[in-house]
Amino acid sequence: MIARLHDAFSIAEVVRAAERTGVTAFLARAGASSAAEVADACGLVAVPTGRLLTALAELGVLVPCPPDRFRPLVDLTRWSTVMASSWASLEACLRSGRPTVSADTAAGAAEFYPTVVPRLADRFSTAASSMARLLAPFAGRVLDVGAGAAPWSAALAAADPGVRVTCLDLPQVLAETRRCVAAAGLAERFDYLPGDVFTMSLPAPVYDLVLLGNVCHLFDPATNALLLRRLRDTLVPGGTLAIVDVLPSADPAARVRVALYELGLLLRTTRGQVYSIEDYEAWAWAAGFRELSTRLLDGPVDAGLITARVPDDRALRQRSRTSVEVG
Ligand SMILES: C[S@@+](CC[C@H](N)C(=O)[O-])C[C@H]1O[C@@H](n2cnc3c(N)ncnc32)[C@H](O)[C@@H]1O
């Protein structure tokens, strides 16, 4: 416990010092640099600067470029600004019981998510590749609901040229979706459907797979049950619903992360929470899905993949016809 507190404080101070001394800004400008170059440019001493760079590399913020250089992997300034301003509202949330951002309303999400979704995609990139491996082989039509920067559908599309994706999100967010999809070189296989998933008219059953990545944790149980019922009608018989979200864990280190994540949800939603596998299964079953299964995803976040299928009555009828003919 004390070790975790120790790590939390030291990491926060390492990030703060990197920002305040101009190290982060210099690396963002100059790219791969040695400790001596960073120290020289920022007016610092080389030995402690070298250890700071090593610590940032171990945190996954920088990539070591042998023999002695480091280049930025994530935009630390952007990350720390967003994270710090979000967590700074915790005290107000504890006092008022209200979030400072309403990411669980269409208007609030339209304002909040355009700058946030690329960071989410970074954070979940390993989990997205892991999901694509678990769903393979898959080729077909995909509806990515609440697509954001499209980490999940992009991983599927990257894994198989037969994947064709429609990204559904609020119009203000879809501009960022398009940018990220184009940057991944996947523009030709992606279409876009702007709208509020709760009120827009959804396409008739045309999709083989509906992805719902990091969306359910924003809403209360009744809203999620309703969402799954709506999405079922967009899937062809035999089609798959794939939900990805953070799940509770028994592992002590994961429990800390999940508890912090769930606390953080109240900074941006009124009723958002981390739901159990049983919650997802109950909503999916009530919406008419069958063949439910859950698998954990790789990566530094504690995400799981819950899949469920629309029963295929045609296949059942075909099977019973065949058995009558054979019998
Ligand atoms: C937590 S983000 C997840 C983004 C992406 N799926 C990911 O995992 O990185 C939630 C996404 O749902 C979208 N969203 C929220 N409410 C929505 C609504 N009512 N209709 C359509 N999209 C919505 C947001 O704009 C945002 O892109």
The ligand as a Tripos MOL2 file, in Angstrom:
@<TRIPOS>MOLECULE
LIG
   27    29     1     0     0
SMALL
NO_CHARGES

@<TRIPOS>ATOM
      1 C1        -15.4730    6.8440  -23.6840 C.3       1 LIG1
      2 S1        -15.6260    7.3170  -25.3810 S.3       1 LIG1
      3 C2        -15.1370    5.8120  -26.2060 C.3       1 LIG1
      4 C3        -14.5760    6.0590  -27.5850 C.3       1 LIG1
      5 C4        -14.0150    4.7950  -28.2790 C.3       1 LIG1
      6 N1        -15.0350    3.7900  -28.4790 N.3       1 LIG1
      7 C5        -12.8780    4.2230  -27.4650 C.2       1 LIG1
      8 O1        -13.0120    3.1690  -26.8450 O.co2     1 LIG1
      9 O2        -11.7970    4.8670  -27.4550 O.co2     1 LIG1
     10 C6        -17.3770    7.3160  -25.6070 C.3       1 LIG1
     11 C7        -17.7800    7.6580  -27.0260 C.3       1 LIG1
     12 O3        -19.2020    7.5610  -27.1300 O.3       1 LIG1
     13 C8        -19.6840    8.6760  -27.8480 C.3       1 LIG1
     14 N2        -21.0460    8.9740  -27.4130 N.ar      1 LIG1
     15 C9        -21.4680    9.3390  -26.1850 C.ar      1 LIG1
     16 N3        -22.7950    9.5370  -26.1740 N.ar      1 LIG1
     17 C10       -23.2160    9.2810  -27.4350 C.ar      1 LIG1
     18 C11       -24.5020    9.3250  -28.0500 C.ar      1 LIG1
     19 N4        -25.5820    9.6420  -27.3600 N.pl3     1 LIG1
     20 N5        -24.5740    9.0010  -29.3620 N.ar      1 LIG1
     21 C12       -23.4730    8.6620  -30.0800 C.ar      1 LIG1
     22 N6        -22.2330    8.6060  -29.5380 N.ar      1 LIG1
     23 C13       -22.1110    8.9160  -28.2310 C.ar      1 LIG1
     24 C14       -18.7270    9.8040  -27.4670 C.3       1 LIG1
     25 O4        -18.7730   10.8890  -28.3690 O.3       1 LIG1
     26 C15       -17.3960    9.0800  -27.4380 C.3       1 LIG1
     27 O5        -16.7580    9.0660  -28.6790 O.3       1 LIG1
@<TRIPOS>BOND
     1     1     2 1
     2     2     3 1
     3     2    10 1
     4     3     4 1
     5     4     5 1
     6     5     6 1
     7     5     7 1
     8     7     8 2
     9     7     9 1
    10    10    11 1
    11    11    12 1
    12    11    26 1
    13    12    13 1
    14    13    14 1
    15    13    24 1
    16    14    15 ar
    17    14    23 ar
    18    15    16 ar
    19    16    17 ar
    20    17    18 ar
    21    17    23 ar
    22    18    19 1
    23    18    20 ar
    24    20    21 ar
    25    21    22 ar
    26    22    23 ar
    27    24    25 1
    28    24    26 1
    29    26    27 1
@<TRIPOS>SUBSTRUCTURE
     1 LIG1         1 GROUP 0 **** ****
